[in-house]
Amino acid sequence: MNWRRSLLSGSLFGLAAIVGLVAFTYPFLLPALDPAGTTGMAPLLTAGLLIAALAVLLVDLQGEAIAGSQVAALGVLVALTSMLRFLELAIPGPGGFSPIFGPIILAGFVFGARFGFLMGALTLLVSALITGGVGPWLPYQMFAAGWVGLSAGWLPSWRRPVLWLALFGAVWGLIYGLLMNLYFWPFAVGVGEAYEAGLGIGETLVRYGAFYGATSLLWDLVRAGGNVLTILVLGEPAIRALRRFHARLAYERPPAGARRPEPLPAD
């Protein structure tokens, strides 16, 4: 029944993707909402993501996708990366720089897309609880960080992965900011080009581009540069360590009905 578990797990990830899409686009779908509506939706979105993530985790535990030891590894990596965000707040860096995206990208690249998605989403949740950063922005941060780890797991095994991962981190440094602005832009007033319901998609994109350039571009460029620096400095040793860790945690369930090896004869 492994195909059923794989189908169910894939369906749950698809559900999480749909929830995330709605999370970032519902202000455009429901333009009559006000900022209070955004706040009211946040707990529902957080609950939806957590339910989907935990359901995927439980389903994969029953199959071969994620072994129990890898779940323990996920917990350790989430805890360590969350502490990096605590240090980020204790010693603020310039612009949008954050040390958490490098580990999320590297772990997703080594352990795979599902592991990366769970690490990204849960890291933002745990770090928000540690630092007191819980607010209407949290579910959006969880989705966006989850997508960072998810997409890192889809990358091919390059010969020199660090350089490509650094470029990948730079791109996501900008995309993350583009996504995060979407949750409040329809309600922003007096900064850049305001959102206006009923405009065509072309004019809406032009207005959003002007808003993003005026409010977030420089901030996100610093984040992109920080991702590049973090991965270039820590990438090689981190990938080697994570690959050794992954090899030790590798688990393959023997096929049903397989015979156990015969014991060696005694001397």
Disulfide bonds with the S-S distance in Angstrom:
none
